[in-house]
Amino acid sequence: MHNHEEAPGYGFQLKFGATTLTEQWDPRQGSSWNHFMMGQIDEWFFNSLAGIRTVEGKPGMKEIEIRPRPVGDLTYVRASTQTLYGKVAVDWTRENGVFTLKVTIPVGCTARVFLPDEKEPKIVESGTYSFKK
């Protein structure tokens, strides 16, 4: 559904020039072209696939959790978000059975980084880090 180019589908909105989510599946119906309707897909992209999350009880993303969840035959994800402290970025790939994760944490922040299927996080401070599994 996320790339489906017929209504209903997010790809259908892109096909008609939408750069934000539209109010209805069919953007030609004269509704808002800047509407958070059906925005759960964004949450899935950032929180699940990229794994960028806030730490419960720690607002503002001064403490960050990175916990990517690769699915199916997806081979890479690249995502970033701007926080009060700077940009948080995640870039992961799966190739030949090797999972590679690169994270960027803004100055003054800390992150708990979990590789897939690992229970114990790696604790990192600001900077860029690479991990392989």
Buried (B, 14 or more C-beta within 10 A) or exposed (E): EEEEEEBEBBEBBEBEEBEEBBBBBBBEEEEEBEBEEBEEEEEBBBBBBBBBBBBEEEEEBBBBBBBBBBEEEEEEBEBBEEBEBBEBBBBBBBEEEEBBBBBBBBEEBBBBBBBBEEEEBBEBEBEEBEBEE
